[in-house]
Amino acid sequence: MKKTTLTIVAACAAAALFAGSEYKPEQWNIAAREKFAAQRFGIFIHWGIYANYAQGEWYQQKIGIDTETYGRMKDGFCPSKFDAKEWVRVFKDAGAKYVTITSRHHDGFSLWPTKVDDGYNIANTPFRRDILGELSKACDEAGLQLNFYYSLMDWHRKDYPAGRAAKRVFGEQKGDYASYKRFMLAQIGELIDNYHPGNIWFDGEWEHCSHKDGVWHRYLDWDFDTIYDFIHSKKVLVANNNHQPIRPKEDIQLFERDLPGEGTSFSKNQPMTHDRPVEQCDVIQKNVWGYKINERSFRTPEDVCAMICRCAAKDANLLMNIGPDGSGRLPARAVEVMAEVGKWMRANGYAIYGTRGLGLVKNKDGSQTGKTRKGDKVFVITIPKGAAGYPVVETLKAE
């Protein structure tokens, strides 16, 4: 812990030194951004003790379960069927190049044996095994990049300043953000030093802001410069799912369940950047990120392939979410869908991986045409209306 604390202090000092200067990414950062953009397709994993409730990742907040009662599920979390190598086999066979997993979701439970919390982590469950460590090793062996989702919002800690969503659990909890920030930086330091992720993927800032009359209003000073500088000092990229215009030090722009640049739903007040990698995250199980036992509607393989193509044409990656159940197994239907997606990607991935998007247009018959480019080749991708069939790729020579 002393080493981590000193590293944080050094990063904070560096942030103060360069405060007010124009941010310019270093060469390692530019190279890492390019590598990320070239990957084009990743798998998102939402998993934690909420999987035992089997009602999605927001169950605690939606029902209004108090922290103590909800936290008892920690003592029953024992995913005996979890097999990191099997997960990674499914992901790689689907054509994914990277994996992003919830290291800690809004409920505050950590999937690794962190040393800086009050024991609310995997080491204090009947399972005990280091889930992130096993997944990190499996990804390394398979050649997949591992990234970590990390929730800024917390429904467990007493020092978190409750915003509009957390108040459902805490009420008007004022918290102590200085204390909470120290906790976050220490945890993020553990994640990076122990598992070497490609990026840290933040979520939850939006509960302390709103957009009214064309203006963004922010109600908590997160001190993101200090947080981002600390992460960058360890040569790791930063992403923030805040539904807002991107900040200079954010390396990847995120769009939640919206095709980048379309201005719908979450992204209606979020202009698309054109100078950094872009990623759309979405769900394979209808309207839910964490496992929900009674939701049987899944995307079809044709739909997932269409989404990959639309994102590539928009010069963006697709991060497709799967929510494992409480035993640690991936939903059977999700595995079936991903197997079929993998067949299409093996035949057509040359038009997706490592390309630059040239645009997406809607046709009169309801289909869409997307274009990507790699070197002197242009790939024209026809996407049937309503994903009624698989996308069709035609290769042209660039003029």
C-alpha positions as a Markdown table, in Angstrom:
| # | Residue | x | y | z |
|---|---|---|---|---|
| 1 | Met | 0.0 | 0.0 | 0.0 |
| 2 | Lys | 2.9 | 2.4 | 0.6 |
| 3 | Lys | 4.1 | 2.0 | -2.9 |
| 4 | Thr | 0.6 | 2.6 | -4.3 |
| 5 | Thr | 0.2 | 5.7 | -2.2 |
| 6 | Leu | 3.5 | 7.2 | -3.3 |
| 7 | Thr | 2.6 | 6.6 | -6.9 |
| 8 | Ile | -0.7 | 8.4 | -6.4 |
| 9 | Val | 1.1 | 11.4 | -4.7 |
| 10 | Ala | 3.6 | 11.6 | -7.6 |
| 11 | Ala | 0.8 | 11.6 | -10.2 |
| 12 | Cys | -1.1 | 14.3 | -8.3 |
| 13 | Ala | 2.1 | 16.4 | -8.2 |
| 14 | Ala | 2.5 | 15.9 | -12.0 |
| 15 | Ala | -1.1 | 17.0 | -12.5 |
| 16 | Ala | -0.5 | 20.2 | -10.5 |
| 17 | Leu | 2.7 | 20.9 | -12.5 |
| 18 | Phe | 1.0 | 20.7 | -15.9 |
| 19 | Ala | -2.4 | 22.2 | -14.9 |
| 20 | Gly | -3.6 | 24.8 | -17.3 |
| 21 | Ser | -1.3 | 23.6 | -20.2 |
| 22 | Glu | -2.8 | 22.2 | -23.4 |
| 23 | Tyr | -3.0 | 18.4 | -23.3 |
| 24 | Lys | -1.1 | 16.6 | -26.0 |
| 25 | Pro | -1.1 | 12.7 | -25.9 |
| 26 | Glu | 2.3 | 11.0 | -25.7 |
| 27 | Gln | 3.4 | 8.6 | -28.5 |
| 28 | Trp | 2.6 | 5.5 | -26.4 |
| 29 | Asn | -0.9 | 6.9 | -26.0 |
| 30 | Ile | -1.4 | 7.5 | -29.7 |
| 31 | Ala | -0.1 | 4.0 | -30.5 |
| 32 | Ala | -2.4 | 2.4 | -27.9 |
| 33 | Arg | -5.4 | 4.3 | -29.3 |
| 34 | Glu | -4.6 | 3.1 | -32.9 |
| 35 | Lys | -4.3 | -0.5 | -31.6 |
| 36 | Phe | -7.6 | -0.3 | -29.8 |
| 37 | Ala | -9.4 | 1.1 | -32.9 |
| 38 | Ala | -8.1 | -1.6 | -35.1 |
| 39 | Gln | -9.6 | -4.3 | -32.9 |
| 40 | Arg | -13.2 | -3.3 | -33.8 |
| 41 | Phe | -15.1 | -6.0 | -31.8 |
| 42 | Gly | -15.0 | -6.7 | -28.1 |
| 43 | Ile | -17.0 | -8.6 | -25.4 |
| 44 | Phe | -18.4 | -6.7 | -22.4 |
| 45 | Ile | -19.0 | -8.7 | -19.2 |
| 46 | His | -21.3 | -7.4 | -16.4 |
| 47 | Trp | -20.9 | -9.7 | -13.5 |
| 48 | Gly | -21.0 | -9.5 | -9.7 |
| 49 | Ile | -23.0 | -10.7 | -6.7 |
| 50 | Tyr | -26.2 | -9.3 | -8.4 |
| 51 | Ala | -26.0 | -12.4 | -10.7 |
| 52 | Asn | -27.2 | -14.4 | -7.7 |
| 53 | Tyr | -30.4 | -12.3 | -7.6 |
| 54 | Ala | -30.8 | -13.0 | -11.4 |
| 55 | Gln | -32.7 | -9.7 | -11.9 |
| 56 | Gly | -30.1 | -7.5 | -13.6 |
| 57 | Glu | -27.3 | -5.4 | -12.3 |
| 58 | Trp | -29.6 | -2.5 | -11.0 |
| 59 | Tyr | -31.6 | -4.8 | -8.7 |
| 60 | Gln | -30.4 | -3.2 | -5.5 |
| 61 | Gln | -31.2 | 0.3 | -6.6 |
| 62 | Lys | -34.6 | -0.6 | -8.3 |
| 63 | Ile | -35.9 | -2.4 | -5.2 |
| 64 | Gly | -34.3 | 0.0 | -2.8 |
| 65 | Ile | -32.4 | -2.7 | -0.8 |
| 66 | Asp | -30.3 | -1.3 | 2.0 |
| 67 | Thr | -26.6 | -1.8 | 1.8 |
| 68 | Glu | -26.4 | -4.3 | 4.7 |
| 69 | Thr | -29.2 | -6.5 | 3.5 |
| 70 | Tyr | -28.0 | -6.5 | -0.1 |
| 71 | Gly | -24.4 | -7.1 | 0.9 |
| 72 | Arg | -25.3 | -10.4 | 2.6 |
| 73 | Met | -25.3 | -12.0 | -0.9 |
| 74 | Lys | -21.6 | -11.8 | -0.7 |
| 75 | Asp | -21.7 | -14.7 | 1.7 |
| 76 | Gly | -23.6 | -16.8 | -0.9 |
| 77 | Phe | -21.5 | -15.9 | -4.0 |
| 78 | Cys | -19.8 | -19.1 | -5.1 |
| 79 | Pro | -19.7 | -19.4 | -8.9 |
| 80 | Ser | -18.5 | -22.9 | -9.1 |
| 81 | Lys | -18.9 | -23.2 | -12.9 |
| 82 | Phe | -16.7 | -20.2 | -13.6 |
| 83 | Asp | -14.0 | -21.1 | -16.2 |
| 84 | Ala | -12.0 | -18.2 | -17.5 |
| 85 | Lys | -10.5 | -20.3 | -20.3 |
| 86 | Glu | -13.9 | -21.4 | -21.5 |
| 87 | Trp | -15.2 | -17.8 | -21.5 |
| 88 | Val | -12.2 | -16.7 | -23.5 |
| 89 | Arg | -12.6 | -19.6 | -25.9 |
| 90 | Val | -16.2 | -18.5 | -26.6 |
| 91 | Phe | -15.1 | -14.8 | -27.0 |
| 92 | Lys | -12.1 | -15.6 | -29.3 |
| 93 | Asp | -14.2 | -18.0 | -31.5 |
| 94 | Ala | -16.7 | -15.2 | -31.9 |
| 95 | Gly | -14.0 | -13.0 | -33.4 |
| 96 | Ala | -13.6 | -10.6 | -30.4 |
| 97 | Lys | -10.2 | -9.0 | -30.0 |
| 98 | Tyr | -10.7 | -7.7 | -26.4 |
| 99 | Val | -12.7 | -8.2 | -23.3 |
| 100 | Thr | -14.0 | -5.5 | -20.9 |
| 101 | Ile | -15.3 | -6.7 | -17.5 |
| 102 | Thr | -16.9 | -5.0 | -14.6 |
| 103 | Ser | -14.1 | -5.0 | -12.0 |
| 104 | Arg | -16.6 | -3.1 | -9.7 |
| 105 | His | -20.1 | -2.2 | -10.6 |
| 106 | His | -22.4 | 0.4 | -8.9 |
| 107 | Asp | -23.1 | -2.0 | -6.0 |
| 108 | Gly | -19.5 | -1.5 | -4.9 |
| 109 | Phe | -18.5 | -5.2 | -4.9 |
| 110 | Ser | -15.0 | -5.9 | -6.2 |
| 111 | Leu | -14.2 | -9.0 | -8.3 |
| 112 | Trp | -10.6 | -9.1 | -7.2 |
| 113 | Pro | -9.0 | -9.4 | -3.7 |
| 114 | Thr | -8.5 | -5.7 | -3.2 |
| 115 | Lys | -6.6 | -4.6 | -0.1 |
| 116 | Val | -8.1 | -1.1 | 0.1 |
| 117 | Asp | -11.8 | -1.7 | 0.9 |
| 118 | Asp | -13.8 | -3.0 | 4.0 |
| 119 | Gly | -13.7 | -6.6 | 2.8 |
| 120 | Tyr | -16.5 | -6.2 | 0.2 |
| 121 | Asn | -14.7 | -8.2 | -2.4 |
| 122 | Ile | -14.2 | -11.7 | -3.9 |
| 123 | Ala | -11.6 | -12.7 | -1.3 |
| 124 | Asn | -14.4 | -12.7 | 1.4 |
| 125 | Thr | -16.8 | -14.9 | -0.4 |
| 126 | Pro | -17.0 | -18.7 | -0.3 |
| 127 | Phe | -15.4 | -18.7 | -3.8 |
| 128 | Arg | -12.3 | -16.7 | -2.8 |
| 129 | Arg | -10.6 | -17.1 | -6.2 |
| 130 | Asp | -9.2 | -14.1 | -8.0 |
| 131 | Ile | -11.7 | -13.8 | -10.9 |
| 132 | Leu | -9.8 | -10.9 | -12.6 |
| 133 | Gly | -6.5 | -12.7 | -12.2 |
| 134 | Glu | -7.8 | -15.9 | -13.8 |
| 135 | Leu | -9.4 | -13.9 | -16.7 |
| 136 | Ser | -6.3 | -11.9 | -17.2 |
| 137 | Lys | -4.2 | -15.0 | -17.5 |
| 138 | Ala | -6.7 | -16.6 | -19.9 |
| 139 | Cys | -6.8 | -13.5 | -22.1 |
| 140 | Asp | -3.0 | -13.3 | -22.2 |
| 141 | Glu | -2.7 | -16.9 | -23.3 |
| 142 | Ala | -5.3 | -16.4 | -26.0 |
| 143 | Gly | -4.0 | -13.0 | -27.3 |
| 144 | Leu | -7.0 | -11.0 | -26.2 |
| 145 | Gln | -6.7 | -7.6 | -24.6 |
| 146 | Leu | -8.4 | -7.2 | -21.2 |
| 147 | Asn | -9.9 | -3.9 | -20.0 |
| 148 | Phe | -11.7 | -3.0 | -16.8 |
| 149 | Tyr | -15.0 | -1.2 | -16.3 |
| 150 | Tyr | -14.9 | 0.7 | -13.0 |
| 151 | Ser | -17.9 | 2.4 | -11.5 |
| 152 | Leu | -17.5 | 5.9 | -10.3 |
| 153 | Met | -20.9 | 5.6 | -8.5 |
| 154 | Asp | -21.0 | 3.4 | -5.3 |
| 155 | Trp | -24.1 | 2.0 | -3.4 |
| 156 | His | -21.9 | 0.6 | -0.6 |
| 157 | Arg | -19.4 | 3.1 | 0.7 |
| 158 | Lys | -20.4 | 5.7 | 3.3 |
| 159 | Asp | -18.0 | 8.3 | 1.8 |
| 160 | Tyr | -19.6 | 8.3 | -1.6 |
| 161 | Pro | -21.6 | 11.6 | -2.2 |
| 162 | Ala | -25.0 | 10.2 | -3.3 |
| 163 | Gly | -26.3 | 11.5 | -6.6 |
| 164 | Arg | -29.8 | 11.1 | -8.1 |
| 165 | Ala | -29.5 | 7.3 | -8.5 |
| 166 | Ala | -27.6 | 6.5 | -5.3 |
| 167 | Lys | -30.1 | 8.3 | -3.2 |
| 168 | Arg | -32.5 | 5.5 | -3.8 |
| 169 | Val | -30.2 | 3.4 | -1.6 |
| 170 | Phe | -28.6 | 6.0 | 0.7 |
| 171 | Gly | -31.0 | 8.9 | 0.9 |
| 172 | Glu | -29.3 | 12.3 | 1.2 |
| 173 | Gln | -25.8 | 11.0 | 1.9 |
| 174 | Lys | -23.3 | 13.8 | 1.6 |
| 175 | Gly | -20.2 | 11.6 | 1.8 |
| 176 | Asp | -16.6 | 12.7 | 1.7 |
| 177 | Tyr | -15.4 | 12.9 | -1.9 |
| 178 | Ala | -11.7 | 13.5 | -0.9 |
| 179 | Ser | -11.8 | 10.1 | 1.0 |
| 180 | Tyr | -13.7 | 8.4 | -1.8 |
| 181 | Lys | -11.2 | 9.6 | -4.5 |
| 182 | Arg | -8.3 | 8.3 | -2.5 |
| 183 | Phe | -10.1 | 4.9 | -2.3 |
| 184 | Met | -10.7 | 4.9 | -6.1 |
| 185 | Leu | -7.1 | 5.8 | -7.0 |
| 186 | Ala | -5.8 | 3.1 | -4.7 |
| 187 | Gln | -8.1 | 0.5 | -6.3 |
| 188 | Ile | -7.3 | 1.7 | -9.9 |
| 189 | Gly | -3.6 | 1.4 | -9.0 |
| 190 | Glu | -4.1 | -2.2 | -7.9 |
| 191 | Leu | -6.0 | -3.0 | -11.1 |
| 192 | Ile | -3.3 | -1.6 | -13.3 |
| 193 | Asp | -0.3 | -2.9 | -11.4 |
| 194 | Asn | -1.7 | -6.4 | -10.9 |
| 195 | Tyr | -3.5 | -7.1 | -14.2 |
| 196 | His | -2.1 | -4.6 | -16.8 |
| 197 | Pro | -5.4 | -3.7 | -18.6 |
| 198 | Gly | -5.5 | -1.8 | -21.9 |
| 199 | Asn | -8.0 | 0.8 | -20.6 |
| 200 | Ile | -10.0 | 1.8 | -17.6 |
| 201 | Trp | -13.7 | 2.2 | -18.5 |
| 202 | Phe | -15.6 | 4.6 | -16.2 |
| 203 | Asp | -19.3 | 4.7 | -15.6 |
| 204 | Gly | -21.6 | 6.7 | -13.3 |
| 205 | Glu | -20.5 | 10.3 | -13.7 |
| 206 | Trp | -23.9 | 11.0 | -15.2 |
| 207 | Glu | -25.7 | 10.7 | -11.9 |
| 208 | His | -24.1 | 14.1 | -10.9 |
| 209 | Cys | -25.0 | 16.0 | -14.0 |
| 210 | Ser | -27.9 | 17.1 | -16.2 |
| 211 | His | -28.5 | 18.7 | -19.6 |
| 212 | Lys | -31.0 | 21.6 | -19.6 |
| 213 | Asp | -31.6 | 24.3 | -22.1 |
| 214 | Gly | -28.6 | 23.3 | -24.2 |
| 215 | Val | -26.2 | 23.5 | -21.3 |
| 216 | Trp | -24.5 | 20.8 | -19.2 |
| 217 | His | -24.8 | 21.2 | -15.5 |
| 218 | Arg | -22.4 | 19.3 | -13.3 |
| 219 | Tyr | -22.9 | 19.0 | -9.5 |
| 220 | Leu | -19.7 | 17.2 | -8.4 |
| 221 | Asp | -16.1 | 18.1 | -9.1 |
| 222 | Trp | -14.6 | 14.7 | -9.7 |
| 223 | Asp | -11.1 | 16.1 | -10.3 |
| 224 | Phe | -10.8 | 14.0 | -13.4 |
| 225 | Asp | -7.4 | 15.6 | -14.3 |
| 226 | Thr | -5.8 | 14.0 | -11.3 |
| 227 | Ile | -7.5 | 10.6 | -12.0 |
| 228 | Tyr | -6.7 | 10.6 | -15.7 |
| 229 | Asp | -3.1 | 11.7 | -15.2 |
| 230 | Phe | -2.6 | 8.9 | -12.7 |
| 231 | Ile | -3.9 | 6.3 | -15.2 |
| 232 | His | -1.8 | 7.8 | -18.1 |
| 233 | Ser | 1.3 | 7.7 | -15.9 |
| 234 | Lys | 0.9 | 3.9 | -16.0 |
| 235 | Lys | 0.5 | 3.9 | -19.8 |
| 236 | Val | -3.2 | 2.9 | -19.7 |
| 237 | Leu | -6.0 | 4.5 | -21.7 |
| 238 | Val | -9.0 | 6.2 | -20.3 |
| 239 | Ala | -12.7 | 6.0 | -21.3 |
| 240 | Asn | -15.7 | 7.5 | -19.6 |
| 241 | Asn | -19.3 | 6.6 | -20.3 |
| 242 | Asn | -20.7 | 9.9 | -19.2 |
| 243 | His | -23.1 | 10.7 | -22.2 |
| 244 | Gln | -21.3 | 14.1 | -22.6 |
| 245 | Pro | -18.9 | 15.7 | -25.0 |
| 246 | Ile | -15.5 | 14.1 | -24.7 |
| 247 | Arg | -12.8 | 15.7 | -22.6 |
| 248 | Pro | -9.2 | 16.2 | -23.9 |
| 249 | Lys | -7.7 | 13.5 | -21.7 |
| 250 | Glu | -10.3 | 10.8 | -22.5 |
| 251 | Asp | -8.8 | 8.5 | -25.1 |
| 252 | Ile | -11.9 | 6.6 | -26.2 |
| 253 | Gln | -15.4 | 8.1 | -26.7 |
| 254 | Leu | -18.2 | 5.9 | -25.6 |
| 255 | Phe | -21.8 | 5.6 | -26.8 |
| 256 | Glu | -24.2 | 3.6 | -24.7 |
| 257 | Arg | -26.7 | 1.6 | -26.8 |
| 258 | Asp | -26.6 | 4.3 | -29.5 |
| 259 | Leu | -24.9 | 4.1 | -32.9 |
| 260 | Pro | -22.2 | 6.8 | -32.7 |
| 261 | Gly | -23.2 | 10.1 | -34.1 |
| 262 | Glu | -26.8 | 9.3 | -34.5 |
| 263 | Gly | -28.0 | 11.5 | -31.5 |
| 264 | Thr | -30.6 | 9.2 | -30.1 |
| 265 | Ser | -31.4 | 8.0 | -26.6 |
| 266 | Phe | -28.4 | 8.4 | -24.3 |
| 267 | Ser | -26.3 | 10.2 | -26.9 |
| 268 | Lys | -28.8 | 12.9 | -27.9 |
| 269 | Asn | -26.6 | 15.6 | -26.3 |
| 270 | Gln | -23.3 | 13.9 | -27.1 |
| 271 | Pro | -21.5 | 15.0 | -30.3 |
| 272 | Met | -19.2 | 12.5 | -32.0 |
| 273 | Thr | -15.5 | 13.1 | -31.9 |
| 274 | His | -13.4 | 12.5 | -35.0 |
| 275 | Asp | -9.9 | 12.5 | -33.5 |
| 276 | Arg | -10.1 | 9.5 | -31.2 |
| 277 | Pro | -11.3 | 5.9 | -31.2 |
| 278 | Val | -15.0 | 5.5 | -30.7 |
| 279 | Glu | -16.9 | 2.5 | -29.1 |
| 280 | Gln | -20.6 | 1.6 | -28.9 |
| 281 | Cys | -21.6 | -0.7 | -26.1 |
| 282 | Asp | -24.8 | -2.7 | -26.3 |
| 283 | Val | -26.5 | -5.8 | -24.9 |
| 284 | Ile | -27.2 | -9.3 | -26.3 |
| 285 | Gln | -30.0 | -10.0 | -23.7 |
| 286 | Lys | -32.8 | -7.5 | -24.2 |
| 287 | Asn | -32.6 | -4.3 | -22.0 |
| 288 | Val | -30.3 | -5.8 | -19.4 |
| 289 | Trp | -26.6 | -5.9 | -18.8 |
| 290 | Gly | -26.4 | -8.3 | -15.8 |
| 291 | Tyr | -28.0 | -11.7 | -15.9 |
| 292 | Lys | -31.8 | -11.7 | -15.8 |
| 293 | Ile | -33.3 | -15.2 | -15.5 |
| 294 | Asn | -36.7 | -14.4 | -17.0 |
| 295 | Glu | -35.5 | -12.4 | -20.0 |
| 296 | Arg | -35.4 | -14.9 | -22.9 |
| 297 | Ser | -35.1 | -12.4 | -25.8 |
| 298 | Phe | -31.6 | -12.4 | -27.2 |
| 299 | Arg | -30.2 | -10.7 | -30.3 |
| 300 | Thr | -29.8 | -12.9 | -33.3 |
| 301 | Pro | -26.4 | -13.6 | -34.9 |
| 302 | Glu | -27.5 | -11.6 | -38.0 |
| 303 | Asp | -28.3 | -8.6 | -35.7 |
| 304 | Val | -24.9 | -8.8 | -34.0 |
| 305 | Cys | -23.1 | -9.0 | -37.3 |
| 306 | Ala | -25.1 | -6.0 | -38.6 |
| 307 | Met | -24.2 | -4.0 | -35.5 |
| 308 | Ile | -20.5 | -4.8 | -36.0 |
| 309 | Cys | -20.7 | -3.6 | -39.6 |
| 310 | Arg | -22.6 | -0.5 | -38.8 |
| 311 | Cys | -20.1 | 0.5 | -36.2 |
| 312 | Ala | -17.1 | -0.2 | -38.5 |
| 313 | Ala | -18.7 | 1.9 | -41.2 |
| 314 | Lys | -19.0 | 4.7 | -38.6 |
| 315 | Asp | -15.3 | 4.2 | -37.7 |
| 316 | Ala | -16.2 | 2.7 | -34.3 |
| 317 | Asn | -15.8 | -0.5 | -32.3 |
| 318 | Leu | -18.7 | -2.6 | -31.0 |
| 319 | Leu | -18.6 | -3.8 | -27.4 |
| 320 | Met | -21.3 | -6.5 | -27.1 |
| 321 | Asn | -22.4 | -7.4 | -23.5 |
| 322 | Ile | -23.0 | -10.8 | -22.0 |
| 323 | Gly | -24.2 | -11.3 | -18.4 |
| 324 | Pro | -23.0 | -14.6 | -16.8 |
| 325 | Asp | -25.3 | -16.2 | -14.3 |
| 326 | Gly | -24.6 | -16.7 | -10.6 |
| 327 | Ser | -22.9 | -20.1 | -11.3 |
| 328 | Gly | -20.4 | -18.4 | -13.6 |
| 329 | Arg | -21.8 | -19.8 | -16.8 |
| 330 | Leu | -22.5 | -17.7 | -19.9 |
| 331 | Pro | -26.2 | -17.9 | -21.0 |
| 332 | Ala | -26.5 | -20.8 | -23.4 |
| 333 | Arg | -28.3 | -18.7 | -26.1 |
| 334 | Ala | -25.5 | -16.1 | -25.9 |
| 335 | Val | -22.9 | -18.8 | -26.6 |
| 336 | Glu | -24.9 | -20.1 | -29.6 |
| 337 | Val | -25.2 | -16.6 | -31.0 |
| 338 | Met | -21.5 | -15.9 | -30.6 |
| 339 | Ala | -20.6 | -19.1 | -32.3 |
| 340 | Glu | -22.5 | -18.0 | -35.4 |
| 341 | Val | -21.1 | -14.5 | -35.3 |
| 342 | Gly | -17.6 | -16.1 | -35.3 |
| 343 | Lys | -18.4 | -18.0 | -38.5 |
| 344 | Trp | -19.3 | -14.7 | -40.2 |
| 345 | Met | -16.3 | -12.9 | -38.8 |
| 346 | Arg | -13.9 | -15.6 | -40.0 |
| 347 | Ala | -15.2 | -15.2 | -43.5 |
| 348 | Asn | -15.6 | -11.4 | -43.6 |
| 349 | Gly | -13.4 | -10.0 | -40.8 |
| 350 | Tyr | -11.0 | -8.6 | -43.4 |
| 351 | Ala | -13.6 | -5.9 | -44.0 |
| 352 | Ile | -13.8 | -5.1 | -40.3 |
| 353 | Tyr | -10.5 | -5.5 | -38.5 |
| 354 | Gly | -7.9 | -2.7 | -39.0 |
| 355 | Thr | -10.2 | -0.7 | -41.3 |
| 356 | Arg | -11.3 | 2.9 | -41.3 |
| 357 | Gly | -15.0 | 3.7 | -41.6 |
| 358 | Leu | -16.1 | 5.6 | -44.7 |
| 359 | Gly | -19.7 | 6.1 | -43.7 |
| 360 | Leu | -23.2 | 4.5 | -43.5 |
| 361 | Val | -26.2 | 5.3 | -45.6 |
| 362 | Lys | -29.8 | 4.1 | -45.5 |
| 363 | Asn | -31.3 | 2.8 | -48.7 |
| 364 | Lys | -34.9 | 3.2 | -50.0 |
| 365 | Asp | -35.6 | -0.5 | -49.5 |
| 366 | Gly | -34.8 | -0.2 | -45.8 |
| 367 | Ser | -31.3 | -1.8 | -46.1 |
| 368 | Gln | -28.1 | 0.0 | -45.2 |
| 369 | Thr | -24.8 | 0.3 | -47.0 |
| 370 | Gly | -21.6 | 0.8 | -45.1 |
| 371 | Lys | -18.1 | 1.3 | -46.4 |
| 372 | Thr | -14.8 | 0.6 | -44.8 |
| 373 | Arg | -11.2 | 1.0 | -46.1 |
| 374 | Lys | -7.9 | -0.7 | -45.6 |
| 375 | Gly | -5.0 | 0.3 | -47.8 |
| 376 | Asp | -6.0 | 0.5 | -51.4 |
| 377 | Lys | -9.2 | -1.6 | -50.9 |
| 378 | Val | -12.7 | -0.4 | -50.1 |
| 379 | Phe | -15.2 | -2.8 | -48.7 |
| 380 | Val | -18.9 | -2.2 | -49.5 |
| 381 | Ile | -21.1 | -3.9 | -46.9 |
| 382 | Thr | -24.8 | -4.4 | -47.6 |
| 383 | Ile | -26.9 | -4.8 | -44.4 |
| 384 | Pro | -30.4 | -6.3 | -45.0 |
| 385 | Lys | -33.4 | -4.5 | -43.6 |
| 386 | Gly | -34.1 | -5.5 | -40.0 |
| 387 | Ala | -31.0 | -7.8 | -40.0 |
| 388 | Ala | -33.2 | -10.3 | -42.0 |
| 389 | Gly | -30.0 | -11.9 | -43.2 |
| 390 | Tyr | -26.2 | -11.6 | -42.8 |
| 391 | Pro | -24.3 | -8.6 | -44.2 |
| 392 | Val | -22.8 | -9.1 | -47.6 |
| 393 | Val | -19.3 | -7.8 | -48.4 |
| 394 | Glu | -18.0 | -6.6 | -51.8 |
| 395 | Thr | -14.4 | -5.6 | -52.3 |
| 396 | Leu | -13.5 | -2.7 | -54.5 |
| 397 | Lys | -10.2 | -1.0 | -55.4 |
| 398 | Ala | -9.9 | 2.5 | -54.0 |
| 399 | Glu | -9.9 | 5.2 | -56.7 |
